[in-house]
Amino acid sequence: MHYFTYKNNKLFCEDVSLEALAQKVGTPTYVYSQATLTRHFKAYQDVLKNRGHGMPNHLVCFSVKANSNLAILKLLKKLGAGFDIVSQGELYRVLKVGGNPKHIVFSGVGKTQEEMIYALKKNILCFNVESEQELILLNQVAKKLKKKAPVSIRVNPDIDPKTHPYISTGLKENKFGIPIQEALALYQHSSEFSSIQFIGIDCHIGSQMLSLCPILESVRELKKVILDLKQKGIDIQHLNIGGGLGIPYSKEVPPSPQEYLKDVLQELKDLKIKLLCEPGRTIVGNAGILLTKVLYTKKTASKNFIIVDSAMNDLIRPTLYDAHHEVWPVQKKETSSWTADVVGPICESGDFLAKDRTLYEPQSSDLLAVMSAGAYGFSMSSNYNSRPRAAEVLVSGNKFKICRKRETLKDLIHGENL
């Protein structure tokens, strides 16, 4: 079921008219469907719940960087999610909604000493360590706190995820993880790290992956490492297979979470080990849209433009990755179509939301929906050009709540001094 649908030629999120919502909340506004979020999370949770009798438990850790809105984190926590965080701020957010620290894993290549102290004091499940120097510092910090830091080493298997180079993380030229042979050496010298408890192994090779082949190749490499360590008397309690499964932004046909997990579990059927995964985009990406209003249309000799009140500061993915987002009219009209770029007000030629799209010719004040904007939309937004950030709304059935107020001009200068 798709929760963004047309009814009498008007676009709805679940049972809420986006036209009516815009009249009450204004634009630009991010709009999320609670039913879609729930369905997408359960696509992972239900497969792992039925993993089989006698198998260790599992944890689906939502990747907070994809969308860190408190209302969304609270919903996922109620559904049973764990969380994958990459900063102290994300940890603070998860704890703010009542997240269980023992369901939190801390990733990222540049954890500071302050972040380590904060996470150790909160007793999180695990640090996904990404370099030997990080491990050394974490050991020192934990020793001072008289604690044992639970660690999973993130290995870099040098596998091409076949995705955009900016979101590829599993090749040897990427900054993430530790080469397999170096990781094995660290596990085998665990006695040198008296305040570290090695409990897992982790791998995440990229984002927006549309093929299972590189994912399964990395899982097979992880399995070899686990078996090798077992032969050396080192037992690993959990395997974190990361996230990165792609979604359909346009005509892509990625594997479903069910297919993905079914094949992963088949590869791991001989291992009785706790399984963690870290989906983000697949849960929230297609659960959200960016609602925007047409300001002007502009025709030139070589190009047509639809100028809207959203910009690259609201949704930077098209500018940063040349990412494709479908653009739907909020109200379908019987008018002639034309091809145009959908652009924002920011003083950059790179400020666009869509290029060369064939749409009906809109009028000023018409509404458009930039689709598949739930992941890395608001979370990557900024105040560039001193533009207040958008509002966020969560829809459930025929009701909605503003889960982040639109910023005001006063908010723009909060914390500054003359």
C-alpha positions in Angstrom: 0.0 0.0 0.0 1.2 3.5 -0.9 0.3 6.2 1.7 0.9 9.1 -0.6 -2.0 8.9 -3.0 -4.4 11.0 -5.1 -8.1 11.3 -4.1 -10.2 13.3 -6.5 -7.0 14.6 -8.1 -5.7 15.9 -4.8 -2.6 14.4 -3.2 -3.1 13.0 0.3 -0.7 11.7 3.0 -2.7 8.8 4.5 -6.1 10.6 5.0 -4.8 14.1 5.3 -5.0 16.5 2.3 -1.7 18.0 1.6 -3.4 21.1 0.3 -5.3 21.5 3.6 -2.1 20.8 5.5 -0.2 23.5 3.6 -3.0 26.0 4.4 -2.6 25.3 8.1 1.2 24.8 8.4 2.6 26.7 5.5 5.5 25.7 3.2 8.2 24.4 2.9 7.2 21.5 5.2 8.4 18.0 5.6 5.5 15.6 5.9 5.9 12.0 7.2 3.5 9.1 7.2 3.4 7.1 10.4 1.8 4.1 8.7 4.7 4.0 6.2 7.3 4.2 8.9 5.7 1.4 10.8 5.3 -0.8 7.8 8.9 -0.3 6.8 10.3 -1.0 10.2 8.2 -4.2 10.6 9.5 -5.4 7.3 12.9 -5.9 9.1 11.6 -6.8 12.5 9.1 -9.5 11.4 11.7 -11.4 9.4 14.2 -11.4 12.3 11.5 -12.3 14.8 10.9 -15.5 12.9 14.6 -16.3 12.6 14.2 -19.7 14.2 14.1 -21.4 17.5 17.3 -21.7 19.4 18.9 -18.7 17.6 20.2 -15.7 19.5 18.1 -12.6 19.5 18.5 -9.7 17.1 18.4 -5.9 17.0 17.2 -3.6 14.2 19.1 -0.4 14.9 17.6 2.6 13.1 20.3 4.8 11.6 19.6 8.1 13.3 21.5 10.2 10.8 18.8 9.5 8.2 16.2 11.3 10.2 16.7 12.4 13.8 13.3 14.0 14.5 12.2 13.1 18.1 8.7 12.1 17.1 10.1 9.6 14.6 12.6 8.2 17.1 9.9 7.9 19.7 7.7 5.9 17.3 10.5 3.6 16.3 11.5 3.1 19.9 7.9 2.0 20.7 8.1 -0.5 17.8 11.1 -2.1 19.3 14.0 -0.4 17.4 17.5 0.0 18.6 19.6 2.9 17.2 22.8 3.4 15.3 24.3 6.8 16.2 27.3 8.7 15.0 27.5 11.6 17.5 26.9 12.6 21.1 24.0 14.7 19.8 22.3 11.7 18.3 22.8 9.8 21.5 21.2 12.7 23.4 18.2 12.6 21.1 17.7 8.9 21.5 17.9 9.0 25.3 15.5 12.0 25.2 12.8 9.8 23.8 13.5 7.0 26.3 15.7 4.8 24.2 17.4 1.9 25.9 21.1 2.5 26.1 21.7 -1.2 25.7 20.0 -0.9 22.3 22.4 1.7 21.0 25.6 1.2 18.9 28.0 4.1 18.3 29.5 4.3 14.8 31.7 6.9 13.1 35.4 7.5 12.4 36.0 10.6 14.6 34.6 10.0 18.0 36.0 12.5 20.5 37.1 11.8 24.0 34.1 13.8 25.3 31.7 11.6 23.2 33.4 8.5 24.5 33.0 9.6 28.1 29.3 10.5 27.6 28.5 7.1 25.9 30.4 5.1 28.5 28.6 6.8 31.3 25.3 6.0 29.6 26.2 2.4 29.3 25.5 1.9 25.5 25.6 -1.5 23.9 28.6 -1.1 21.8 31.2 1.2 20.1 31.8 0.4 16.5 35.5 1.2 16.4 37.1 2.3 13.1 40.8 2.7 13.8 43.6 1.4 16.0 44.1 4.9 17.4 40.4 5.2 18.3 40.7 1.8 20.1 43.8 3.0 22.1 42.0 6.2 23.2 38.8 4.4 24.1 40.8 2.0 26.2 42.5 4.9 28.1 39.1 6.7 28.6 37.4 3.6 29.9 40.3 2.9 32.3 40.0 6.3 33.8 36.3 5.7 34.3 37.0 2.2 35.7 34.7 0.7 33.0 35.0 -1.9 30.3 34.2 -0.4 26.9 32.1 -2.9 24.7 33.6 -2.9 21.2 32.8 -4.2 17.8 35.5 -3.6 15.2 34.3 -2.2 11.9 36.1 -4.1 9.2 36.6 -2.7 5.7 36.4 -5.6 3.3 37.4 -3.6 0.2 34.2 -4.5 -1.6 32.6 -2.2 -4.2 29.0 -1.4 -3.2 28.2 -0.1 -6.8 26.7 3.1 -5.5 27.5 6.9 -5.6 31.2 7.4 -4.6 30.2 9.8 -1.8 28.2 7.1 0.0 30.5 4.2 -0.7 32.2 3.2 2.6 33.6 -0.3 2.1 36.5 0.2 -0.4 40.1 0.5 0.7 40.3 4.1 -0.4 37.4 5.0 1.9 38.0 6.5 5.4 35.8 3.9 7.1 36.7 0.7 9.0 39.9 -1.3 9.4 41.3 -3.8 6.8 40.4 -7.4 7.7 44.0 -8.5 8.4 44.6 -5.5 10.7 41.3 -6.2 12.5 42.2 -9.8 13.1 45.5 -8.7 14.6 43.7 -6.3 17.0 41.3 -9.1 18.1 44.2 -11.4 18.7 46.0 -8.8 20.9 42.9 -8.1 23.0 45.0 -8.6 26.2 46.8 -5.4 25.4 43.5 -3.5 25.9 42.6 -4.2 29.5 39.6 -1.9 29.5 38.1 -3.1 26.3 35.6 -6.0 25.9 35.5 -7.2 22.3 31.9 -8.4 21.8 31.2 -8.0 18.1 32.2 -7.4 14.5 30.7 -4.8 12.2 30.7 -4.0 8.5 28.9 -1.3 6.4 30.0 -0.9 2.8 27.7 1.8 1.5 24.3 3.4 1.1 21.5 3.2 -1.6 22.7 -0.2 -2.7 20.5 -1.8 -5.4 22.1 -5.3 -5.6 22.5 -7.9 -2.9 25.7 -9.2 -4.4 28.2 -6.9 -2.7 26.2 -7.2 0.6 26.3 -11.0 0.6 30.0 -10.9 -0.4 30.7 -8.8 2.6 28.7 -11.1 4.9 30.7 -14.1 3.6 33.9 -12.2 4.4 32.6 -11.5 7.9 31.7 -15.1 8.4 35.2 -16.2 7.5 36.6 -13.7 10.1 34.3 -15.0 12.8 35.2 -18.6 12.1 38.9 -17.8 12.1 38.6 -16.0 15.4 36.7 -18.9 16.9 39.5 -21.3 15.9 41.9 -19.0 17.8 39.6 -19.1 20.9 38.0 -15.7 20.4 34.2 -15.8 20.6 32.2 -13.0 19.0 28.8 -12.4 20.5 27.2 -10.4 17.7 27.5 -9.7 14.0 26.5 -6.2 12.8 25.8 -6.4 9.0 25.2 -2.6 8.7 22.6 -1.1 6.5 22.6 0.6 3.1 19.8 -1.1 1.2 18.5 1.2 -1.5 14.9 2.5 -2.1 13.1 3.4 -5.3 13.5 7.1 -5.9 12.3 6.7 -9.5 12.5 3.5 -11.5 15.0 1.6 -9.3 14.0 -1.9 -8.2 16.0 -2.6 -5.1 15.7 -5.9 -3.1 13.1 -5.8 -0.4 14.2 -6.0 3.3 12.6 -9.4 3.3 14.7 -10.6 0.4 17.8 -9.0 1.9 17.4 -10.6 5.3 16.4 -14.0 3.9 19.6 -14.2 1.8 21.8 -12.9 4.7 20.3 -15.4 7.1 20.9 -18.2 4.6 24.6 -17.2 4.5 24.7 -17.3 8.3 22.6 -20.3 9.0 25.5 -22.2 10.5 26.4 -19.4 12.9 24.5 -19.1 16.2 25.2 -15.5 16.7 23.2 -12.3 17.6 22.5 -10.3 14.5 22.3 -6.5 14.3 21.4 -4.4 11.2 21.4 -0.7 10.8 18.7 0.4 8.2 17.9 4.1 7.8 16.9 5.1 4.3 14.7 2.0 3.8 12.6 2.9 6.8 12.1 6.6 6.5 13.1 7.6 2.9 9.8 6.9 1.2 7.8 7.7 4.3 8.4 11.5 3.8 7.9 14.2 1.2 8.9 17.9 1.0 5.9 20.1 0.5 6.7 23.3 -1.4 4.9 26.2 -3.1 5.4 27.6 -6.5 6.6 31.3 -6.4 7.1 32.0 -10.1 7.6 30.4 -13.5 10.3 31.7 -15.8 10.8 31.0 -19.5 14.1 31.7 -21.3 15.2 30.9 -24.8 17.0 27.7 -23.6 15.3 26.7 -20.4 12.1 26.8 -18.3 12.2 27.2 -14.6 9.7 26.6 -11.8 10.9 28.7 -8.8 9.6 27.3 -5.5 10.0 28.3 -1.9 12.1 25.2 -1.0 15.8 25.3 -1.8 19.1 23.4 -1.5 19.3 24.4 2.2 16.0 22.4 2.7 17.0 19.4 0.6 20.6 19.3 -0.5 20.7 15.7 -2.0 20.1 16.8 -5.6 22.9 19.4 -5.4 25.3 17.2 -3.4 24.7 13.8 -5.1 22.8 14.8 -8.3 20.1 12.7 -6.7 16.8 12.2 -8.4 13.5 13.0 -6.5 10.2 12.7 -8.3 8.1 15.8 -8.2 4.3 15.5 -8.0 1.6 18.2 -8.2 -0.5 18.4 -5.1 -3.5 19.0 -7.3 -3.7 17.5 -10.8 -4.8 19.9 -13.4 -5.9 19.6 -17.1 -3.3 22.0 -18.4 -0.5 21.7 -21.0 2.8 20.1 -19.9 6.2 21.6 -20.2 9.8 20.7 -19.3 11.4 22.8 -16.6 13.9 22.8 -13.8 12.5 23.0 -10.3 14.7 25.5 -8.5 14.9 27.4 -5.2 15.6 31.0 -4.2 19.2 30.5 -3.1 21.9 32.5 -4.9 23.7 29.4 -6.4 23.3 27.9 -9.8 23.5 24.6 -8.0 20.3 25.3 -6.1 17.9 22.9 -7.8 15.5 20.2 -6.6 14.9 18.6 -10.0 16.1 19.1 -13.6 14.4 18.7 -16.9 11.1 17.5 -15.5 8.0 17.3 -17.7 5.2 18.7 -15.5 2.0 20.6 -16.1 2.6 24.3 -16.3 2.0 25.5 -12.8 0.7 28.8 -11.6 2.0 30.9 -8.6 0.8 29.4 -5.3 0.4 25.9 -6.7 1.8 23.2 -4.5 4.3 20.5 -5.4 5.5 17.4 -3.4 9.1 16.5 -3.7 8.9 12.7 -3.1 11.2 10.3 -1.2 12.5 13.0 1.0 12.2 11.4 4.4 15.9 10.3 4.6 18.7 12.8 4.6 16.3 15.7 3.9 15.7 17.7 7.1 18.7 16.1 8.8 21.1 17.6 6.2 19.3 21.0 6.0 20.9 24.3 7.0 20.3 28.0 7.4 22.3 28.9 4.3 21.3 32.4 3.0 19.8 32.9 6.4 16.7 30.9 5.6 14.7 29.5 8.5 14.5 25.7 8.4 11.3 24.0 7.4 8.6 22.7 9.6 8.1 18.9 10.1 4.7 17.2 10.4 3.9 13.6 11.3 0.6 12.2 9.8 -1.4 9.4 11.4 -4.7 8.5 9.6 -6.7 11.6 9.3 -4.7 13.5 11.9 -1.4 15.3 11.9 0.9 16.9 14.5 3.6 19.5 14.0 6.7 17.6 15.3 9.0 20.5 14.6 7.9 24.1 14.4 9.1 26.2 11.5 12.1 28.3 12.5 11.6 32.0 13.0 13.9 35.0 12.1 14.6 35.2 15.8 15.8 31.5 15.8 18.3 32.4 13.1 20.3 34.6 15.4 19.9 32.6 18.6 23.3 32.3 20.4 24.9 35.2 18.4 26.3 38.3 20.1 26.7 41.8 18.7 
